[in-house]
Amino acid sequence: MKFEQRLTRRRMLGASVFVGGLAMLSPGRLALAATTPDPFILRAGKGTAMLRPVPYSPTQVWNYNGTVPGAEIRVRQGDRLRVLAQNGLDDPTTVHWHGIRTPNAMDGVPFLTQDPIAAGQEFLYEFDVLDAGTFWYHPHHRSSEQVGRGLYGPLIVEEVDPIRVDRDLTWMLDDWRMTKNGQISDDFDSRHDAVHGGRVGNAVTINGKVPETMEIRAGERVRLRLVNAANARIFGLDFGDLSPMIIAMDGQPVTPHAPESGVIVLGPAMRIDLVIDMTGKPGDTVSVADVFYKDLEYRLIDLTYASEPLRSTVPDWPIALAPNPLTEPDLAAATRHQIVFNGGMMGQMMMGAGMANMMEQMRDGNMWFINGKAEKGPIKDPLLTLPLGTSHVLEMENRTRWAHPIHFHGHSFRVIARNGQPTKYNEWQDTVMMAPQERVDIAFVADNPGDWMFHCHILEHQSAGMMGVVRVSSAV
């Protein structure tokens, strides 16, 4: 999977300019016991955050419980999660549990699985967590603005028998489009962003702070959970002389392996778990760089070795994770469906009557299409209707000039082929990156009944039409 994307320097505005100390490289944690009778209160509201260090002023944000990101919620696989979402905003909102296989009524999609939570109202989310892994939560109502203003947080489901590491860290990666006075630009869902690569910001943060350094120790083993919470930015992280091993993708275990070309590519909404052995010497510094956008590479953070090593050599503990209880698709019996993504600037349109239909939709402000149809919601007619318990392959084709992270709610799927070639690791994911002009085949069992969102997670693409509904029905 290779990507080469460009941003103009005007849009980038030098993401590496804002640097400062990072006091805490893991968000605040809230461990919830399965026997706790009272739900965790998750209150959306307005506030400020020190995205940039002193002497810069605080930035006006939207947040959960007063922090960006919201608290890291940690539960154990098999626990029951109970969260009371309270809306302290002036606008309606919801909470979507990204990557978690919830019952349909708990999925947090407004006008599809629930009514939006009105200002001053609340909604109880309650479900069993089936899969261990790295997940996250965010609104699905006007998500391009609500996520873009800071409403998100990590949800970590711990394995019953976790692998052994010295530290387990979460990095929520995000970028912010900030004005000269250090506030968030309010140009959400601009037409320019919608028809290009989405809203890319000019200040990059880890866990809500522009990073500078993180201290590590020689001989230390770290499990690093990466979450891309950005509206549109794709990260391509180069860890320098270190050799990170990928052990999970989108929360699902994968055969441990080194990243292609040594770079961790993380599209919006995607998660990757790494095991990193700190093989340097006390006093060394290793820079982590974001190299995804050609000619706009920058240093993200420096990892500095403490003066005292943790141990003389790195440990030799197993790093493979136990699989989650996912149902394997039957490829021989699977029904195949063609999914074509069109639209955006410089993209390939459909021909004939399909093109005329798309042009008519564009006059209504739609910019992106799935099988020739743009949706802005509420969505009445499903893109596909699948019998419950059946296996399916989606043969997806990106006929655009832009990358798209395609997310399917309520399910995980196998990524089985790219451009007709079988994938090496046959990875389970819930959000798959598609390069421009790329074809990707995914396979899954439609085993979670309900109407499920299927959309691009570049949030400006979603709001400009690149979304649909897949119905899983026992009545087909």
Secondary structure, 3 states (H helix, E strand, C coil): CCCCECCCHHHHCCCCCCCCCCCCCCCCEEECCCCCCCCEEEEEEEEEECCCCCCCCCEEEEEECCECCCCEEEEECCCEEEEEEEECCCCCECCEEECCCCCHHHCCCECCCECCECCCCEEEEEEECCCCEEEEEECCCCHHHHHHCCCCEEEEEECCCCCCCCEEEEEEEEEECECCCCCECCCCCCHHHHHCCCCCCCEEEECCECCCEEEECCCCEEEEEEEECCCCCCEEEECCCCCCEEEEECCEEEEEECCHHHEEEECCCCEEEEEEECCCCCCCEEEEEECCECCCCEEEEEEEECCCCCCCCCCCCCCCCCCCCCCCCCCCCCEEEEEEEEECCCCCCCCCHHHHHHHHHHCCCCCEEECCECCCCCCCCCCEEEECCCEEEEEEEECCCCCEEEEECCCCEEEEEECCEECCCCCEECEEEECCCCEEEEEEECCCCEEEEEEECCHHHHHCCCEEEEEEECCC
